[in-house]
Amino acid sequence: MNKLEWFENFQSMDDRALQKFAKKEDLKFSIEEIQQLRLIFQNASLTWLFSGIPAAELKKAESLIGEKRLKKLRKIIGV
């Protein structure tokens, strides 16, 4: 799994499909969490793949899904 694929799926899949996709990577998100994560990362750009996700966005995501799942997500997408 590469970073670009995760970002593309995050932006293009519907909520349920993304929930199933994440589950394959052993990440469990509720539909509500997915919707909130989409709001947090709606301004994601390809530059994030190279420079990393801005700290403010990471803090918002951590408050939503918790430190453990955020670390796992970051490990999977390599940021």
KETI-507438 format. One record per residue (C-alpha): residue in three letters; x, y, z. Coordinates in steps of 0.001 Angstrom, whole numbers, plus 524288, in hexadecimal, padded with zeros to 5 digits. Each point is the difference from the previous one (the first is absolute). Layout:
% residues N
AlaXYZ...
***
This chain:
% residues 79
Met800008000080000Asn8059C80D1C7FC7BLys7FD0280DAB804C8Leu7FA038049E7F35AGlu7F68D7F48C7FF9CTrp7FB75802F980DDCPhe7FDD180E5A7FCFCGlu7F8E27FCEF7F357Asn7F73A7F61080699Phe7FD788093280B45Gln7FB2880A5E7F6ACSer7F8DE7F77B7F626Met7F9A37F4BF80766Asp7F2E18012F8068AAsp7FFC97FEB480ED2Arg7FC927F18E800A7Ala809ED7FC2A7F5A1Leu80A908079B8070FGln7FC137F98F80CCALys801D67F2907F9ADPhe80CC3804337F9A2Ala80580804A080D16Lys7FB7A7F38D806A1Lys808787F8237F691Glu80B7D8076A805DBAsp7FB037FCAF80DB9Leu7FB2080DE28024ALys7F2318010F804EDPhe7F8DE80CE37FE39Ser7F1BE80329801FAIle7F8DC806D07F4FDGlu7FF8980C3D80878Glu80EC87FF84801F3Ile802247FE867F171Gln7F75B80BBB7FD4BGln807428082B80A17Leu80D417FBA27FAD9Arg7FBBB8041F7F269Leu7FD0E80D9280555Ile80D37800B9806AAPhe807627FB917F3E5Gln7F77C806527F598Asn80AFB8094A7FC51Ala80A207F5407FE97Ser8093E801D97F4D4Leu80AAD7F8257F99CThr809F58084780722Trp7FBA57F94080C82Leu805877F36C7FA63Phe80D76806227FFBCSer7FFD1809D380B1CGly7F6F97F8CF80942Ile7F2B78032F80574Pro7FFA380D2D806EDAla800BD7FF0280ECFAla7F2F4806F6801E7Glu7F90A7F5F17F78DLeu8069A7F4CB8071DLys7FBC38058A80D17Lys7F1D7800C67FB5AAla800947F2087FAF7Glu806047FB3180CABSer7F5498063D807FDLeu7F60A7F90A7F75CIle8059E7F2477FEBDGly809FC7FF6F80AE5Glu80EA67FEE980042Lys8009F7F1507FDB3Arg7F7DA7FFBB7F388Leu8066980C5C7FAD0Lys80D707F9E3801C6Lys7FB727F3CC7F8F0Leu7FA2D808007F4E0Arg80C668080A7FECBLys808387F3A67FFADIle7F7947FA1E7F548Ile8007E80C1B7F76DGly80E178030380366Val7FED280DC38057A
***
